[in-house]
Amino acid sequence: MSETTQLKPAADERVKKMSSFRRALIRPELGGICGTIAVFTFFVLFAFDSGMFNSQGVLNWSTVSAQFMIIAVGACLLMIAGEFDLSVGSMIGFAGMMIAIFSVTLGWPIWVAIIVSFVLCVAIGALNGFIVVRTGLPSFIVTLATLFILRGFTIYFPQTLENKTIIGGIRDHAEGDWLASVFGGKVLTGFFTWLGNNGLISTFERGTRQGDPVVDGIPMLIVWAIILVIFGHILLTKTKFGNWIFASGGDAQAARYVGVPVNRVKILMFMFTAFCATIFATCQVMEFGSAGADRGLLKEFEAIIAVVIGGALLTGGYGSVLGAALGALIFGVVQQGLFFAGVESSLFRVFLGVILLLAVILNTYIRRMITGER
């Protein structure tokens, strides 16, 4: 009898081998990495001698980037879960104003004002998520309504209680408070003093601070940004909950079929976004010593832009916290770098538009590579 011919099973598309180059191309951080290299190359060539890369210059654009980074982490996780939060900017203004009213107007200890403000804002985030998952309304519409509600309260409360829209005096109330220093202090002050004493960074040459380093520490705003980026990255890539976030944004119904608590995931992500916005607001209030009704204006769009630049898809189910952090870094460097390069500041939006357009094109190309679309 002749030897039977064995038929090879058809290759499963799911286990099809992918080249290292193609695997690198579909990484969500690719756009952020390329954008970061391009932006820094541009400013090294055109603004290297302007002071942008000395200690004070680095602190300037690092602080601005950290602001974007804090809210971008929350927005990134929420967008990967398939939702948007347009109330982030108003939440920043509202949280800061609540801290000011509770502490300055009502006379509460600053640590109590901060904790109560966090609880209130996170509860509002939970309400946003609850309305979205229970009604099926687009999160765009629900949080747009919240945007107007919070902004209205942020203006109404101080006008009613103080007859003004800016409340100061927070720094006096925060002096010596254990929790205020967690958001408004600086770290590594001794290290920077040592750097100044050894001539490694610039120091003041005259005045009452002669000999002191110009940069005397790292603001807690930057520390919080680093903490949130690390936390978000680990949560998204190293935990089961991170897989749930991807599944909820990729195909919510299919995720439910395999036991993913999609509604709970989405609500928690709305709460985390509000939490990040409140951290931003608290750091801002501690830095300026005041709260204003116009704080946080348009920050929701800046957060989304940073996330998109960092490689997240607007359709959900794909993205990276590290990519969002790079997008925020690009945002901050470009905003500050144009000043150092002597470029008209109004062109910032032109630069931002070009970067955003390129990021969307790249993200669309990546999506087609993933799905096999043409």
C-alpha positions in Angstrom: 0.0 0.0 0.0 1.3 3.4 -0.9 2.2 5.8 1.9 -0.7 8.1 2.8 -0.1 11.8 2.3 -0.6 13.9 5.4 -2.3 17.2 4.9 -0.8 20.2 6.7 -3.4 22.0 8.8 -4.1 25.6 7.7 -2.1 28.2 9.5 -4.1 29.9 12.2 -4.2 33.7 11.6 -4.1 34.2 15.4 -0.7 32.5 15.8 0.8 33.8 12.5 4.4 34.9 13.0 5.0 38.6 12.8 8.3 40.2 12.0 10.1 42.3 14.6 9.8 45.3 12.4 6.1 44.9 11.9 5.6 44.3 15.6 7.5 47.6 16.3 5.4 49.5 13.8 2.1 48.6 15.6 3.4 49.6 19.1 1.2 52.5 20.3 4.2 54.4 21.6 5.7 54.6 18.1 4.1 57.9 17.3 5.1 59.4 20.6 8.7 58.2 20.3 9.0 59.6 16.8 7.4 62.9 17.8 9.6 63.3 20.8 12.8 62.7 18.8 11.7 65.1 16.1 10.7 67.9 18.6 13.8 67.7 20.7 16.0 67.6 17.5 14.2 70.7 16.3 14.8 72.7 19.5 18.3 71.4 20.0 19.1 72.8 16.5 17.3 76.1 16.9 17.1 76.9 20.6 20.1 75.2 22.2 21.8 78.4 23.3 18.6 80.1 24.4 18.5 78.7 27.9 15.9 76.1 27.1 18.3 73.3 28.2 19.8 74.9 31.3 18.4 74.0 34.7 15.7 76.7 34.7 14.6 76.0 31.2 14.3 72.3 31.8 12.2 73.0 34.9 9.9 75.2 32.9 9.0 72.8 30.1 9.1 69.8 32.5 6.5 71.5 34.8 4.2 72.3 31.8 4.6 68.8 30.5 3.8 67.3 33.9 0.6 69.3 34.0 -0.5 67.7 30.7 0.8 64.3 31.9 -1.3 64.1 35.0 -4.6 64.6 33.2 -3.4 62.6 30.1 -3.0 59.4 32.2 -6.6 59.5 33.3 -7.8 60.4 29.8 -5.7 57.7 28.2 -7.1 54.9 30.4 -10.6 56.1 29.8 -10.2 56.4 26.1 -8.7 52.9 25.9 -11.9 51.8 27.7 -13.8 53.4 24.9 -15.1 56.6 26.5 -14.4 60.3 26.7 -14.5 62.8 29.5 -15.0 66.4 28.4 -15.5 67.7 31.9 -11.8 67.3 32.9 -11.1 71.1 32.5 -14.1 72.1 34.4 -13.3 69.5 37.1 -9.9 71.2 37.6 -11.5 74.6 38.2 -14.3 73.2 40.4 -11.9 71.1 42.5 -9.6 74.1 43.1 -12.5 76.3 44.0 -13.9 73.8 46.4 -10.5 73.6 48.2 -10.4 77.4 48.4 -14.0 77.7 49.7 -13.7 74.9 52.3 -10.4 76.3 53.6 -10.5 80.1 53.2 -14.2 80.8 53.3 -15.4 78.1 55.8 -12.2 77.9 57.8 -11.6 74.2 57.5 -8.1 72.8 57.9 -6.5 72.5 54.5 -6.1 68.7 54.8 -9.8 68.3 55.4 -10.6 70.6 52.5 -8.4 68.6 50.1 -9.8 65.2 51.2 -13.4 66.4 50.9 -12.7 67.9 47.5 -11.2 64.6 46.3 -14.2 62.6 47.6 -16.7 65.1 45.9 -14.9 65.1 42.6 -14.4 61.4 42.4 -18.1 61.0 43.2 -19.0 63.2 40.3 -16.8 61.1 38.1 -18.6 58.0 39.3 -21.9 59.7 38.5 -20.7 60.5 35.0 -19.8 56.8 34.5 -23.1 55.6 36.0 -25.2 57.8 33.7 -23.2 56.6 30.7 -23.4 52.9 31.4 -27.0 52.9 32.6 -28.5 55.1 29.9 -26.3 54.1 26.9 -25.9 57.8 26.1 -22.5 58.8 24.5 -20.0 59.8 27.1 -19.3 62.8 24.9 -22.8 64.2 25.6 -23.0 63.3 29.2 -19.6 64.8 30.1 -20.3 67.9 27.9 -23.3 68.5 30.2 -21.1 68.0 33.2 -18.6 70.5 31.8 -21.2 73.3 31.8 -22.6 72.3 35.2 -19.3 72.3 37.0 -18.1 75.5 35.3 -21.3 77.2 36.3 -20.9 76.1 39.9 -17.3 77.2 39.9 -18.4 80.7 39.0 -21.6 80.8 41.1 -20.2 79.6 44.5 -17.4 82.2 44.9 -19.6 85.0 43.6 -22.3 84.1 46.0 -20.0 83.6 49.0 -17.2 86.1 48.4 -18.5 88.4 45.6 -15.5 87.5 43.4 -14.3 84.7 41.2 -10.8 84.4 42.6 -10.2 83.3 46.1 -6.7 83.9 47.5 -5.0 83.3 50.9 -4.7 79.5 50.5 -1.0 79.6 51.0 -1.4 81.1 54.5 -3.9 78.4 55.4 -1.6 75.7 54.0 1.5 76.7 55.9 2.6 73.8 58.1 -0.2 71.5 56.9 1.0 67.9 56.4 -1.1 67.2 53.3 -0.5 70.5 51.6 3.2 69.7 51.3 2.3 66.5 49.5 0.9 68.6 46.6 2.7 71.9 47.0 6.2 71.1 48.2 9.5 70.2 46.6 11.7 67.2 46.8 15.5 66.7 46.6 16.1 70.3 47.8 19.4 69.3 49.5 20.6 67.6 46.3 20.0 70.7 44.3 21.7 72.9 46.9 24.8 70.6 46.5 24.6 70.9 42.7 24.6 74.7 43.1 27.4 74.8 45.6 29.6 72.7 43.3 28.8 74.9 40.2 26.9 72.2 38.4 23.7 74.3 38.1 23.3 78.1 38.0 22.9 80.1 41.2 21.6 83.6 42.0 24.5 86.1 41.6 23.0 88.9 43.7 20.2 89.8 46.1 19.1 88.0 49.3 19.3 84.6 47.6 22.9 85.1 46.3 24.6 81.7 46.1 21.3 79.7 46.2 20.5 77.5 43.3 18.0 78.9 40.8 16.3 75.5 40.7 16.0 74.5 44.4 14.1 71.2 44.0 11.6 69.2 42.0 8.0 70.4 42.4 5.5 67.8 43.6 3.5 68.4 40.4 6.3 66.6 38.5 6.5 63.9 41.2 2.8 63.2 40.9 3.1 63.0 37.1 5.8 60.4 37.3 3.9 58.4 40.0 0.7 58.4 37.9 2.5 57.4 34.7 4.2 54.5 36.4 1.0 53.4 38.1 -1.1 53.7 34.9 1.5 51.8 32.9 1.7 48.9 35.4 -2.1 48.8 35.8 -2.6 48.6 32.0 0.2 46.2 31.1 0.8 44.0 34.1 -2.7 43.3 35.6 -5.9 41.6 34.8 -7.7 44.8 35.2 -5.6 46.3 32.4 -6.8 43.5 30.1 -10.3 44.4 31.1 -9.7 48.0 30.1 -8.5 46.9 26.7 -11.4 44.5 26.3 -14.0 47.1 27.4 -12.9 49.5 24.7 -12.2 47.0 22.0 -15.5 45.1 22.0 -17.7 45.7 25.1 -20.3 43.1 24.2 -17.8 40.4 23.5 -16.0 41.3 26.7 -19.2 40.8 28.7 -19.7 37.4 27.1 -16.3 36.3 28.6 -17.1 37.7 32.1 -15.5 41.2 32.0 -17.4 43.6 34.2 -17.5 46.3 31.6 -19.8 48.7 33.4 -17.6 48.6 36.5 -14.5 49.1 34.5 -15.9 52.2 32.7 -17.2 53.7 36.0 -13.9 53.2 37.7 -12.1 54.9 34.8 -14.4 57.9 35.0 -13.5 58.1 38.7 -9.8 57.8 38.0 -10.0 60.6 35.4 -11.7 62.8 38.0 -9.0 61.8 40.5 -6.2 62.9 38.2 -8.0 66.2 37.5 -8.3 66.8 41.2 -4.5 66.1 41.7 -3.8 68.7 39.0 -6.1 71.2 40.7 -4.7 70.7 44.1 -1.1 71.1 42.9 -2.1 74.2 41.0 -3.9 75.7 44.0 -0.9 75.0 46.3 1.5 76.6 43.8 -0.4 79.8 43.1 -2.0 80.1 46.6 -5.4 80.9 45.0 -8.2 79.4 43.1 -9.8 81.0 40.0 -13.1 80.3 38.2 -11.3 80.2 34.9 -8.7 77.5 35.8 -8.6 74.4 33.7 -10.2 76.0 30.7 -9.8 73.8 27.6 -7.6 71.3 29.5 -10.0 68.4 28.4 -9.0 68.9 24.8 -5.3 69.2 25.6 -5.5 65.9 27.5 -7.2 64.2 24.6 -4.7 65.7 22.1 -1.8 64.4 24.3 -3.3 60.9 24.3 -3.9 60.9 20.6 -0.4 62.1 19.9 0.8 59.3 22.2 -0.8 56.6 19.9 -4.3 55.9 21.4 -7.1 55.2 18.9 -10.3 57.3 19.2 -12.3 54.1 18.7 -10.9 52.6 22.0 -9.3 49.4 22.8 -5.8 50.5 21.9 -3.2 52.8 23.5 -0.4 53.2 25.9 0.1 55.3 29.1 3.8 55.7 28.2 2.7 57.0 24.8 0.3 59.4 26.4 3.1 60.6 28.7 5.3 61.2 25.6 2.4 63.1 24.0 2.2 65.3 27.0 6.0 65.8 26.9 5.8 66.9 23.3 2.9 69.2 24.1 4.9 70.9 26.9 8.2 71.1 25.1 6.6 72.7 22.0 4.6 75.2 24.0 7.7 76.4 25.9 10.2 75.7 23.2 8.7 78.2 20.7 9.3 81.0 23.2 13.0 80.0 23.6 13.4 79.6 19.9 12.1 83.1 19.3 9.1 81.9 17.3 5.8 83.8 17.4 3.8 82.2 20.2 0.6 82.2 18.2 2.2 79.6 15.9 2.0 77.1 18.8 -1.4 76.0 17.6 -0.1 75.6 14.1 2.7 73.3 15.4 0.2 71.5 17.6 -2.2 71.0 14.6 0.5 69.6 12.4 1.6 67.2 15.1 -1.9 66.1 15.9 -2.7 65.5 12.2 0.5 63.4 11.7 -0.4 61.4 14.9 -3.9 60.7 13.6 -2.6 59.6 10.2 -0.1 57.3 11.9 -2.7 55.9 14.3 -5.0 55.2 11.4 -2.3 53.4 9.5 -1.5 51.3 12.7 -5.2 50.4 13.1 -5.3 49.2 9.5 -2.2 47.1 10.0 -3.9 45.5 13.1 -7.3 44.8 11.6 -6.1 44.0 8.1 -8.3 46.8 6.6 -7.4 48.5 3.3 
